[in-house]
Amino acid sequence: MVDVIVLGLGAMGSSTVYQLARRGQKVLGIDPFTPPHAFGSSHGGSRIIRETYFEDPLYVPLVRRAYNGWAELQARSGKRVLRRTGGLTIGAVNGRVVSGVRACAAEHHLPCEELSASETRRRFPALRPTEDDIAIWEPRAGVLDPEAAIDTQLSLASAAGAELRFSERVTSWRATAEGVEVVTHGGVRSAARLVITAGPWIGDLIPELALPLTVERNAVYWFDPLTPDDFTPERFPVFIHEYAPGRTWYGFADFGDGVKVALHHQGEPTTAQTVRRAVRDDEVAGIRTLVERFLPGANGALRKTAACIYTNTPDEHFIIDLHPEHPAVIIASPCSGHGFKFSIAVGELIADEIIGAPCRFDLSPFRIDRFAHA
């Protein structure tokens, strides 16, 4: 019998076992692979972290706590998982992305600066926004290393006494009078509480809830820059660009493996079991048209590709809630393609819930009952 079992050790799960172990909980983490791995949503070498949250201003207090959490993790471990590069949000002045950033910055009094297209090109020569675009500069934005973050948290969790079981697949779980019982190919384990942070596999673990989730494949590309000096982390910020109404792409500096770019929420439906890992030539040609138009200095040879997975809710907000039928079970997934930056703060929230500490944030937007009408 342990205090807590955590199913899935990606972004949210690795943070949860780390935060629980720090609080003296006897915790068991289980993952069907060996994290950090490339089969879910937490790989690819880089994730954007930003405060000017066009999706919804409600995320700003949570990301502020996450910034503190990543800094504390670095200080505790001596490993760098966050690098500040600054960030640009680019698009039409009345587009969803720029309008959302403006509203968020105004509500939370965030430090940022609006730039015209010509000023953006002058300050960041690698970028070629259109004359109708504006950009919003955010100095605190940066890049998280997802693999390093997961590995560091799992290492610290293990050092604090957490038991981690890799390459062990869960076949079932059930509520008991004492809490929960989890069955894997390795045996049966019991705990007072269960945390499910299984990303695209979550539907297999809680089918009784019939959550209206979709799984989406997202291809990622790395190109050799033609003008390398323009794409160093010191000169090239992370960017998000709404290049057409409702269509967005994003990118990163060259950290040694090329300039990374990808489309956002334009992938094909899939499942965790059937996702197409190979990237087709026509997909490369499609992203290259954007690189050639808006980022011409990065239009060199294709260095590599990858495919990751978004697990989406209909409103693209997270799920962080108790199981409606089993209050000993906490569900913290999925992230709808924008969750990694928050994961260290979500792990804290889950750990606080388990030890009975007061919740520091309003989690009502993330409750399961918002899907009741579906």
Number of C-alpha atoms within 10 A of each C-alpha: 15 14 17 27 27 26 27 26 32 30 32 31 31 30 27 32 36 29 25 27 24 17 14 13 20 19 26 25 24 22 21 16 18 16 22 21 16 17 18 23 26 27 23 18 14 23 21 24 27 24 26 32 21 19 15 13 19 16 18 20 14 21 23 14 18 22 21 13 18 21 14 12 20 16 11 11 13 10 12 16 20 24 16 18 23 21 27 28 23 30 26 21 14 12 16 17 23 26 15 18 23 20 16 22 22 14 12 14 10 17 13 19 13 17 17 17 19 16 13 22 15 12 12 16 16 22 22 20 22 17 10 10 22 24 24 22 21 24 18 18 23 23 24 21 20 23 20 18 27 26 17 24 23 27 16 20 24 18 13 20 18 23 19 21 17 15 13 16 17 20 13 14 17 13 19 13 7 12 19 21 20 18 15 15 11 12 10 12 15 22 22 19 22 30 26 23 27 26 28 25 19 21 17 13 16 15 9 9 12 11 16 12 16 17 22 23 24 25 25 22 23 23 22 20 23 14 14 15 14 19 24 18 19 12 15 24 24 25 24 24 24 20 18 11 12 12 14 18 19 19 24 26 26 21 13 8 13 22 26 24 26 20 20 20 17 15 14 13 15 18 17 20 9 9 19 17 15 10 16 11 8 9 12 15 11 11 17 21 13 17 20 14 14 18 20 18 23 28 21 18 12 16 13 14 19 16 20 21 26 28 27 24 20 13 10 16 21 23 23 23 20 18 18 14 10 15 13 20 24 22 22 25 27 29 24 24 20 19 22 24 23 24 26 29 24 25 24 24 21 26 24 17 14 20 12 9 11 9 12 12 12 11 14 12 15 16 17 18 12 12 13 8 5 9
